[in-house]
Amino acid sequence: MKAVVFHSIGDIRLDEVPDPQIEQPTDAIVRLTASAICGTDLHIVRGTMRGMKPGTVLGHEGVGIVQEVGRDVRNLNRGDRVVIPSTIACGYCSYCRDGYYSQCDNSNPNGPESGTAFFGGPESSGPFHGLQAEWARVPFAAAGLVKLPEEVSDDQAILLSDIFPTAYFGATLAEIAAGDTVAIYGCGPVGQFAIASAKLLGAGRIFAVDTIESRLNMAREQGAEVIDFNAEDPTEAIKRLTGKIGVDRAIDAVGVDAVTARSGPAAKIDRNQKKHFAEEVKKVAPTTNPEGNNWIPGDAPSQALAWAVDSLAKAGTLSIIGVYSEDLESFPVGKAMNKNLTVNMGNCNHRTYISKLVDMVAVAPLIELKYSPKKNRSPLPLTLTKLSMSDNLGGSKLSSSHRHRQLGSSNQHRARMRWLSAALHVQAIFEDVCSIPGCACDQ
């Protein structure tokens, strides 16, 4: 079969490789019908995620058709259409049972203390051949693979393999509650879905920080208040726009390949800070192999973290879902401690969220998306066309004698409507996000 194969930093190729085979009774073989490039893949090729084994098939986002199952896979049949979670988990250890699938005790062959097992990653993650291929072996298939309804297309489903679950995971780590003010650093696909997820959880205001115009435009379409860090200092802007308080929650959707400002007030950093960033780059990416403007590591690995901590209000929460290698040891712990910040981070527990998100996306036919006729289209406001307060989406009409229950039911229904509208809004613009020069689905 053909597959995208890692040979060395900056050197990936489309090669002929052996077809995968059933190796364990819990395996399944899936024929891929959709795959995608993630920011993590770019970290690997740029050299900011080290330890890759040459010959590893890349990719950890996939949708496909089950072709064969091992004897212990009892819930899948040949021909089932499935989405493949990026992380690999057994489903039966104590961590999986508690929803921490990315910390599974059994999926990583390097041992339970070795960290997250995922497709197409470095040796420390398995390694497991990835999903940018015609076929893939999926370990622990019964616990991992999620069947897809006909209503969910491949284009929608591929976003449910990693991008949307990671963003929703990030919003939950941020502990977003109704009315919260949120800052999201990075407006690539994960950042766009983080905006949508924050809306689903009831955020009152959302600030979106990036510098690429098309990304900022999409964030604005979602209702976020955008900040271009090459035009103004993001922390100063956020403080000014929040009455010098800062945000309640912040999400880092950038990671180790962050860049510092090239112009504007934020570019005026002192020599010590520039030296610090340069030392970080040497540590996280000692070997690079750029090709023109491609495969160049970010010049300020901890920049998004620093901005996020500075922009948070006292007693706020920082969620870190951008990927960082173990080589990066910089974090403004003193500032975070003195502000009583809560810091939550980690690799997404994909299997915890995917089924829920699949069910949500399956109702897409109930919502009409209207677009402007321009070539570079931007979504117009979503129109709910077939839903009313009497529809069965978790709420129900109650008598006036149960007024408090009726209010709760209506709020629950409205929350579901926000969920549908926000998520499908991002689906509609995702294709344009991926067309951004230099984006390639980077976080």
N, C-alpha and C positions, 0 to 999 in steps of 0.2 A: 504494500500500500504506500501511498505518498503521505508525507508528514513534514511539519516544520521542525527542524532539528537544531539543537544548540551544539555548536562546535567549539566556540570560544567567545570571550567577550567581544561584542561587535561583529560576530560572525555566525549568522544563522542561515540555514539553507533548506530548500525543499528537496528532500531525499526520498529514495525508495528504502523502506524499512520492512522487517518481517511483520506479517499480520499477527495481532495479539491472539493468545489462546487462553482457555480456561486453565487457571493454575490452582485455584482453591475451590472447594464446593460452594463457597459463598460469592463467587465471581459471576459477573455477567459480561457478555460482549455486546457492545452497542455500536451500531453504524451511525456515524455523525451526520446530521443534516444541517447543523449550524454550529459555528464556533466563533470566537471573538478574541481580540487582543485586549489585555488588561494593562493597567499601569504597572502591575507587578512584573509582567513580561518585559516591560521597558526597563525596570530596575535591573533585571537579570542581564539584558543585553548591554546596558550602559556600564555595568560593573558595580552597581551600588547594592546588589544582593549577590554575595559571593558563594562559592562552594558548589557551583554547578558541575555536574558530571558530563563531559563531552559525549554526545550521542543521545542525550535525553530529548524526547519529544516534548515540545513546549505546549503551553495552553492549559487553562483550568476552567474554561467556560464552555459548556456544550449542551446540545439538544440532539436527540437521535432516536433510533428505533432499536429495540432489543432484538438481537439476532440469536443469542444462545444464553442459557443460564446454567449455573452449577446445580447439583442435586439438592443443596440446602437453600436455594432461592425459591420460596414457596408462593410468593405473592406477585410474580411477574410471569408473563408469557411472551413467547416470540411474537413480534409484531407490535408490542406495546410501545407507544410513543412517550418519551420520558425527558425530563430535565435532569442534568447531572450536577449535584452540588459541588462546588469547588474543593471543599475540604472533605476528607475521607474519615468515616467514623463507623465503629462496629455496631452501635445501637444498643449494646447490652451492658457495658461497663457502668460504674457508678456515675462517671462524668456525663456520658451520653444520656443516661436516664434522668439526669438533672438538667439536661438541656445544654451542657457545655461540650457540644460535639467537636469543637476544634481542639479540645484537650483530651480526646479519647485515649484510653490507656493501651489499646490494642492495635490501632491502625498503623502506627509508625513502626516499621521493622527495626528501627534503631533503639527502641525501648520506650517505656512510658514517660520518661523524663526528657525525651528528645524534642518535644514540641509538636506543633500542628503538622499533620500529614495532608498534603494536597498534591493535585496533579501538576506535573510539569515543573516541579520545584527543585531546589538544591538537594544534595545528598542528605542533609539533615532532616529533610521532610519525607524521606523514603529511601531513594527517590522512586516516583511513579511516573511512567510515561504519560504525557499530557493529551489534551483533547484537540489540538490543532492537527488533526489527522483524519483519515477516512474511517478508521475503526479505533475503538478503545476498550481496554479491559477495565472494568469497574469493580474494585474490591468491595465486599460487604454490601452487595447490590440491594439486598432486601431492605436494609436500613437506610440506604442512601438515595436510590433512584425514586423520583416522584413522577407518577403518571400524569399526563397532560390531557385535559379535555379538548374536544374539537374546537371549542370557542377560542382557545389560546393558540395563536400562530407561532411559528418558529421565531419570527422577528420579536415577538413579545416574550416568548419563553427564554430566549438567550439572555435577556436582561434579568431573568429570575435565577440564573445559575450563580451569579456572584454580585453584580452591580447593585441591584435594588435591595437584596437582603443585607449587603454590607452597609448601605446607607441607612436602612431602617434600624439595623443593629446599632449604628453610630448614634442615631437619634434617641434610642432607648438608653444607651450608655450615658448620654448627656442628661438624662432624667428630665426631659422636657415635659412641662406641665402646662395646662391651659393658661394663656396670658403671658408666658415667658418671652423674654427678648433673647434672641439667639444670633450668634455670629457663626458663619460657615466659611472656613478658609479653604479655597479651592473650588472652582465651579466647572470642573470637568464632569463626566457622566456621574461619578459617585457624588460629587458635590451637588449636582442638579437633583439627584434623587434624595440627597440629604435635605435639601430645601423642601421637596415634596413631603418627605417623612416628618419633618418638623411641623409642617402644616397639618398633617394627619393627627399629630399629637396635640394640636391646639395652640401652637406658638402664636403670640400676639404680634411680634415684629421679628423679621429675619433680615440680618445684614449678610450680604454675599461679597466676599473679597476675592478678587482675581485681577488680571490685567488684560486678558484677551477679550476684545470688544464683543465678539459673537457670544462668548460665554456669559458675559455680563448682561447682554441683551436678553438672553434666554432666562437668566435669573430674574431680571426685571419683569419679564412676561409672567413669571410665576408669582409676582408680587413682592419679591425680595428688594430690599434697599441696597443698591450696588455701590461698591467702593473699589476704585482702580488704584492699586497700591503704587503704581508709577505716576499717579497724579496727586495723591495725598497720602499722608501717613495714616494707615488703617486704624491704629489704636487711637490716635488723636481724633480722627473723624468719628469713631464710635463713641468716644467719651463726650464729644461735643453734641452728638445727636441723641445722647441719653442723659443729658443734664449732668454730665461728669460722673455718672454712676458706673457705666459699663454694662455689659450684657450678663444675663443670668446663666446662660449656657453657651459653650463654644464647641465646635466640631472641627478637628483637623482632618481634612480630607485630601491632604497633599502628600505628606510623608517625606522620605529622605531626599528626594530630588527637588526640594524646594529651592526657589531662587529669591534673591534679594532685589530690592527696587533698583532700577537703572536710572530713574529720574525722579524729580519731585522731592518733597521733604523727607520721605522715608529713605532716600538714597544717601542722605548725609549721616552716615555712620562713622564712628571714629576708627582709627587705625587698629586699635586692639580688637574691635569687633570683626573687622575684615580679616585680621590674622587668625582669629578664632575660627571663622568660617572656613578659611583656607586649610587649617589644620584638620577640621572635621572632614573635608572632602578627601584629603590624603588618607585619612583613616578608614573611611567607609568605601572608597574607591581607589585603592592603591594602583590598580591596573585598569586602564581604559583603552578603547580602540575606536575613537570617533571617526565617522565617515561624513565629511562635510559638516552639515548642521545636525546630523543624526547621531544618536548614542552618546550625547554629551551629558554627564551628570549635572545635577543642579549645583549651584555655587554656594548655597547656604543651607545645609541639611537641617539645621534646627530653627530656621527662620519662622516657619509657621507656628511652631510650638511657642516661641518667644512672643510673637504677636498675640497669640491666643491667650496666654497667661496675662499679658499686659492689658488686654481688652476686657477681661472678666471682672465683674463686680465682686466685692467681698462675699465669701461663702458661695461662690458660683461653682459650676461643674464643667470640667474639660473632658471631652470625649476624643480619643485618639484612634482613628481607623486608618489613617494614612500609614503605609508600610515603612517600618524602620528596621534596619539590620541590627544585629547584636553588637556591631562595631561602634554604633553611635551611643555615646554615654553622656551627651549634653542635655541638660534640662534645668530650667530656672527654678530649682526646688526651693530656694530661699524665698523668692517672691511668692511662689504658690503657697508655701507654709504660712507666711505672714498675712496672706489674704484668706486663710482658712478654706482653700479650694479643695474640692473633691476631684480626683483624677481617675477616670475609668478608661480602659484601653483593651485592645486585644484583637485576635483574629476572629472573624465572624463565625458564629455557630450557625452555618447556613441552614442545616436541616430543621432548626427550630422555627425558622420563619418561612421557608419556601412554600410549604403547603398552604399556609394562610394567604400568602401573596398570590399564589396561583388561583385560589378561589376568588380573590378580589378581581384579578385581571379577567377572569372568565365572564364577568358581567359586562365587559366592554361593549357588547352590542346594545346595552341599555342606554348608552351615552353617545350623543352625536357630537363629533368633533368637526368644527368648521375652520377652514383655512382661507387665508387671503390668496388671491390668484397670483401674487408676485412670485418671481422665480425663487428668491430667497424668502420663503414663506415664514411667517411667524404665526403661531396659533392664536386664534381669536378666543374670547372667553368660551368655556365649555357650556353647553346647553343640556340640561337634564330633560330628556324628551319623553320618557316613559315611566318615570318614577313619581310617586306621590307619597304623602305621609301614611297612607294606608297600605303601602306595599310591604311585603314580609321580608324585611332586612334586619330583623332583630328587635324591632319595635312593634307595638300593637296599640290599637285604639282602646282606651279604657274609659269607664264611666267617670263622671265628675266626682263621685265619692272617693275615687282613687287618684285625686289630683296630683299628689306628690309622685305617685308611680307613673302617671301620665307624663309629667315633666321629665322624669328620668328616662322614660322610653323615647320621648322626642329628642332629648339630647343625645341618646345613644344612636338614634337614627341619623341625626345631623352629623354626628362623628363619622358614621359610615359614609355619608355623602361626601364629606371632606376627603375621606380616604380615597373614594373612587375618583373624585374630580382631580385631586392633586396628583395621584399616581398616573392616571391616564394622560394628564397634561404633559408629564415628563416623557412618557412613551412617545407622544406625538412629536416632541422636539428632539428625541434622542438621535435620530438619523442626522440631523443638522449639527448636533454637538460633535458627532464623530467625523464630520467633514472639516473641522477646524484644522488648519495647517499646523503640523507638529503635535497634534493632540493624540491621535492613534489610540483613543480611549484611555489616555493617561488620567490618573486621579488628580 
